[in-house]
Amino acid sequence: MVLEEIRVARPADVTRVATLYKTICDHQPLDEYGADWTWGEYPSVVGLQQMINDATVMIGLKDQQVVAGGVLTSGEEYPQVEWLHHFADDEIGVLHLYGVHPKYRRTGISTELLQAIIKQAQKEGKKVIHLDVLAENVPSKKLYVKNGFEVVRSLVLHYDDIGDQEAQVLEYRI
């Protein structure tokens, strides 16, 4: 195990969680691939606090620092997609804001956290996890496929902060 601790974030973690996402956003101009997040809009401190309160924010810690994170929400967010498996909204988890601190990439942390998120989703009664990835973000897609996610469809998705983008949606059957 590379991470010292993986757990659900608590309200008191918001500053450390925000520091992780701001670092990822600030590093994006140096990344060949990425999510194209816009710090202050998506994600933001207020938005992260809301997610910690209303969703499941999983964090990975190393040296007392939050070095990885992902947000698991409930319910269908892609009504235009014909999924491989069909479940009630409360049985669907959707993964958002999945990221690793640039300093800790290519260490196995991504797989470690993703597996913990899958286990947490199962604990919460989820039967499937959905997510989207920008079409050109090949490393992220490889991570998800390597961990059992299936590419369901390519499509154009609208993101409030970056507009219409070519993307792929993936599904993991728990």
C-alpha beads as a LAMMPS data file, in Angstrom:
LAMMPS data file: protein, C-alpha beads

174 atoms
173 bonds

1 atom types
1 bond types

-500.0 500.0 xlo xhi
-500.0 500.0 ylo yhi
-500.0 500.0 zlo zhi

Masses

1 110.0

Atoms # bond

1 1 1 0.000 0.000 0.000
2 1 1 1.356 3.366 -1.040
3 1 1 -1.205 5.466 0.804
4 1 1 -1.065 5.640 4.591
5 1 1 -4.827 6.061 4.909
6 1 1 -7.883 6.013 2.660
7 1 1 -11.161 7.254 4.106
8 1 1 -14.276 9.322 3.646
9 1 1 -13.529 13.028 4.044
10 1 1 -14.987 14.893 7.003
11 1 1 -15.979 18.586 7.144
12 1 1 -12.719 19.395 8.948
13 1 1 -10.787 18.077 5.913
14 1 1 -12.084 20.727 3.499
15 1 1 -8.926 22.876 3.537
16 1 1 -6.636 19.918 2.788
17 1 1 -9.040 18.617 0.128
18 1 1 -9.212 22.068 -1.481
19 1 1 -5.409 22.283 -1.458
20 1 1 -5.219 19.016 -3.427
21 1 1 -7.660 20.172 -6.107
22 1 1 -6.120 23.648 -6.389
23 1 1 -2.705 22.017 -6.859
24 1 1 -4.095 19.758 -9.590
25 1 1 -5.754 22.727 -11.325
26 1 1 -2.608 24.869 -11.089
27 1 1 -0.557 22.020 -12.593
28 1 1 -2.886 21.452 -15.579
29 1 1 -0.963 23.715 -18.011
30 1 1 2.021 21.376 -17.550
31 1 1 -0.045 18.199 -18.090
32 1 1 -0.445 16.630 -21.500
33 1 1 -3.703 15.070 -20.315
34 1 1 -6.179 16.224 -17.745
35 1 1 -9.725 17.019 -16.841
36 1 1 -9.495 20.753 -17.654
37 1 1 -10.984 21.733 -14.305
38 1 1 -11.368 25.428 -13.531
39 1 1 -10.336 26.171 -9.933
40 1 1 -12.866 28.394 -8.182
41 1 1 -15.654 27.238 -10.482
42 1 1 -15.291 23.441 -10.643
43 1 1 -13.936 22.590 -8.211
44 1 1 -14.204 25.315 -5.593
45 1 1 -13.888 25.448 -1.822
46 1 1 -17.642 26.007 -1.454
47 1 1 -18.420 23.182 -3.878
48 1 1 -16.040 20.793 -2.127
49 1 1 -17.555 21.642 1.271
50 1 1 -21.001 20.917 -0.173
51 1 1 -19.783 17.596 -1.606
52 1 1 -18.243 16.588 1.720
53 1 1 -21.614 17.309 3.353
54 1 1 -23.881 15.769 0.697
55 1 1 -21.894 13.078 -1.114
56 1 1 -19.036 10.667 -0.438
57 1 1 -15.643 12.302 -0.867
58 1 1 -12.939 9.659 -0.611
59 1 1 -9.433 10.840 0.140
60 1 1 -6.019 9.229 0.186
61 1 1 -3.445 10.542 2.650
62 1 1 0.333 10.362 2.704
63 1 1 2.519 12.293 5.168
64 1 1 -0.637 13.923 6.622
65 1 1 -1.375 15.437 3.208
66 1 1 -4.416 14.690 1.022
67 1 1 -2.737 13.407 -2.147
68 1 1 -5.713 11.843 -3.945
69 1 1 -9.436 12.267 -4.022
70 1 1 -12.665 11.359 -5.715
71 1 1 -16.325 12.192 -5.227
72 1 1 -19.088 9.593 -5.396
73 1 1 -22.632 10.891 -5.870
74 1 1 -25.882 8.974 -6.307
75 1 1 -28.323 8.921 -9.185
76 1 1 -28.299 8.936 -12.953
77 1 1 -26.444 11.883 -14.479
78 1 1 -26.311 10.744 -18.101
79 1 1 -29.944 10.211 -19.202
80 1 1 -28.937 10.195 -22.880
81 1 1 -26.823 7.033 -22.455
82 1 1 -28.110 3.487 -22.914
83 1 1 -26.156 1.768 -20.149
84 1 1 -25.146 -1.885 -20.112
85 1 1 -26.877 -2.411 -16.754
86 1 1 -30.020 -0.742 -15.443
87 1 1 -30.633 0.099 -11.803
88 1 1 -32.653 2.461 -9.641
89 1 1 -31.150 5.919 -9.065
90 1 1 -30.127 5.103 -5.485
91 1 1 -28.184 2.065 -6.780
92 1 1 -26.118 4.176 -9.209
93 1 1 -22.898 5.824 -8.081
94 1 1 -21.292 8.511 -10.229
95 1 1 -17.587 9.247 -9.869
96 1 1 -16.464 12.882 -10.142
97 1 1 -13.300 14.890 -9.493
98 1 1 -10.998 11.897 -9.478
99 1 1 -7.429 13.126 -9.154
100 1 1 -3.963 12.561 -7.752
101 1 1 -1.443 15.196 -6.668
102 1 1 1.115 15.630 -9.502
103 1 1 3.999 14.669 -7.198
104 1 1 2.396 11.269 -6.500
105 1 1 1.338 10.218 -9.997
106 1 1 2.552 6.888 -11.385
107 1 1 2.962 5.425 -7.906
108 1 1 -0.102 3.164 -7.782
109 1 1 -2.154 5.621 -5.743
110 1 1 -4.796 5.962 -8.476
111 1 1 -5.558 2.251 -8.474
112 1 1 -5.472 2.105 -4.681
113 1 1 -7.998 4.911 -4.278
114 1 1 -10.211 3.674 -7.117
115 1 1 -10.486 0.242 -5.508
116 1 1 -11.384 1.884 -2.176
117 1 1 -14.079 3.955 -3.891
118 1 1 -15.546 0.800 -5.458
119 1 1 -15.641 -0.862 -2.017
120 1 1 -17.264 2.236 -0.491
121 1 1 -19.873 2.306 -3.272
122 1 1 -20.677 -1.324 -2.545
123 1 1 -21.043 -0.532 1.190
124 1 1 -23.490 2.222 0.219
125 1 1 -25.594 -0.276 -1.732
126 1 1 -24.522 0.805 -5.203
127 1 1 -24.762 -1.781 -7.964
128 1 1 -22.927 0.217 -10.632
129 1 1 -20.578 3.197 -10.989
130 1 1 -20.760 5.576 -13.954
131 1 1 -18.222 8.207 -14.941
132 1 1 -17.109 10.300 -17.865
133 1 1 -13.648 11.090 -19.130
134 1 1 -12.560 13.571 -21.787
135 1 1 -11.841 11.678 -25.016
136 1 1 -8.191 12.758 -25.179
137 1 1 -7.467 11.792 -21.553
138 1 1 -5.955 8.429 -22.473
139 1 1 -4.190 7.733 -19.119
140 1 1 -7.432 8.128 -17.144
141 1 1 -9.344 5.892 -19.522
142 1 1 -6.579 3.255 -19.257
143 1 1 -6.761 3.393 -15.445
144 1 1 -10.501 2.838 -15.439
145 1 1 -10.437 0.033 -18.020
146 1 1 -7.554 -1.679 -16.184
147 1 1 -9.747 -1.646 -13.064
148 1 1 -12.776 -3.220 -14.730
149 1 1 -14.712 -0.266 -16.139
150 1 1 -16.199 -0.703 -19.606
151 1 1 -16.377 2.050 -22.196
152 1 1 -20.069 2.328 -23.045
153 1 1 -20.168 5.176 -25.505
154 1 1 -18.405 8.201 -26.975
155 1 1 -20.439 11.394 -27.034
156 1 1 -20.294 15.163 -26.645
157 1 1 -20.961 16.302 -23.081
158 1 1 -21.541 19.845 -21.895
159 1 1 -19.466 20.990 -18.929
160 1 1 -20.453 24.293 -17.313
161 1 1 -16.841 25.466 -16.993
162 1 1 -15.349 24.271 -20.325
163 1 1 -18.335 23.873 -22.652
164 1 1 -19.046 21.035 -25.087
165 1 1 -16.329 18.377 -25.160
166 1 1 -15.779 14.982 -26.777
167 1 1 -15.974 12.450 -23.957
168 1 1 -16.525 8.812 -23.166
169 1 1 -18.771 7.348 -20.502
170 1 1 -17.713 4.238 -18.623
171 1 1 -19.496 1.802 -16.329
172 1 1 -18.388 -0.556 -13.578
173 1 1 -20.763 -3.296 -12.428
174 1 1 -20.249 -3.958 -8.710

Bonds

1 1 1 2
2 1 2 3
3 1 3 4
4 1 4 5
5 1 5 6
6 1 6 7
7 1 7 8
8 1 8 9
9 1 9 10
10 1 10 11
11 1 11 12
12 1 12 13
13 1 13 14
14 1 14 15
15 1 15 16
16 1 16 17
17 1 17 18
18 1 18 19
19 1 19 20
20 1 20 21
21 1 21 22
22 1 22 23
23 1 23 24
24 1 24 25
25 1 25 26
26 1 26 27
27 1 27 28
28 1 28 29
29 1 29 30
30 1 30 31
31 1 31 32
32 1 32 33
33 1 33 34
34 1 34 35
35 1 35 36
36 1 36 37
37 1 37 38
38 1 38 39
39 1 39 40
40 1 40 41
41 1 41 42
42 1 42 43
43 1 43 44
44 1 44 45
45 1 45 46
46 1 46 47
47 1 47 48
48 1 48 49
49 1 49 50
50 1 50 51
51 1 51 52
52 1 52 53
53 1 53 54
54 1 54 55
55 1 55 56
56 1 56 57
57 1 57 58
58 1 58 59
59 1 59 60
60 1 60 61
61 1 61 62
62 1 62 63
63 1 63 64
64 1 64 65
65 1 65 66
66 1 66 67
67 1 67 68
68 1 68 69
69 1 69 70
70 1 70 71
71 1 71 72
72 1 72 73
73 1 73 74
74 1 74 75
75 1 75 76
76 1 76 77
77 1 77 78
78 1 78 79
79 1 79 80
80 1 80 81
81 1 81 82
82 1 82 83
83 1 83 84
84 1 84 85
85 1 85 86
86 1 86 87
87 1 87 88
88 1 88 89
89 1 89 90
90 1 90 91
91 1 91 92
92 1 92 93
93 1 93 94
94 1 94 95
95 1 95 96
96 1 96 97
97 1 97 98
98 1 98 99
99 1 99 100
100 1 100 101
101 1 101 102
102 1 102 103
103 1 103 104
104 1 104 105
105 1 105 106
106 1 106 107
107 1 107 108
108 1 108 109
109 1 109 110
110 1 110 111
111 1 111 112
112 1 112 113
113 1 113 114
114 1 114 115
115 1 115 116
116 1 116 117
117 1 117 118
118 1 118 119
119 1 119 120
120 1 120 121
121 1 121 122
122 1 122 123
123 1 123 124
124 1 124 125
125 1 125 126
126 1 126 127
127 1 127 128
128 1 128 129
129 1 129 130
130 1 130 131
131 1 131 132
132 1 132 133
133 1 133 134
134 1 134 135
135 1 135 136
136 1 136 137
137 1 137 138
138 1 138 139
139 1 139 140
140 1 140 141
141 1 141 142
142 1 142 143
143 1 143 144
144 1 144 145
145 1 145 146
146 1 146 147
147 1 147 148
148 1 148 149
149 1 149 150
150 1 150 151
151 1 151 152
152 1 152 153
153 1 153 154
154 1 154 155
155 1 155 156
156 1 156 157
157 1 157 158
158 1 158 159
159 1 159 160
160 1 160 161
161 1 161 162
162 1 162 163
163 1 163 164
164 1 164 165
165 1 165 166
166 1 166 167
167 1 167 168
168 1 168 169
169 1 169 170
170 1 170 171
171 1 171 172
172 1 172 173
173 1 173 174
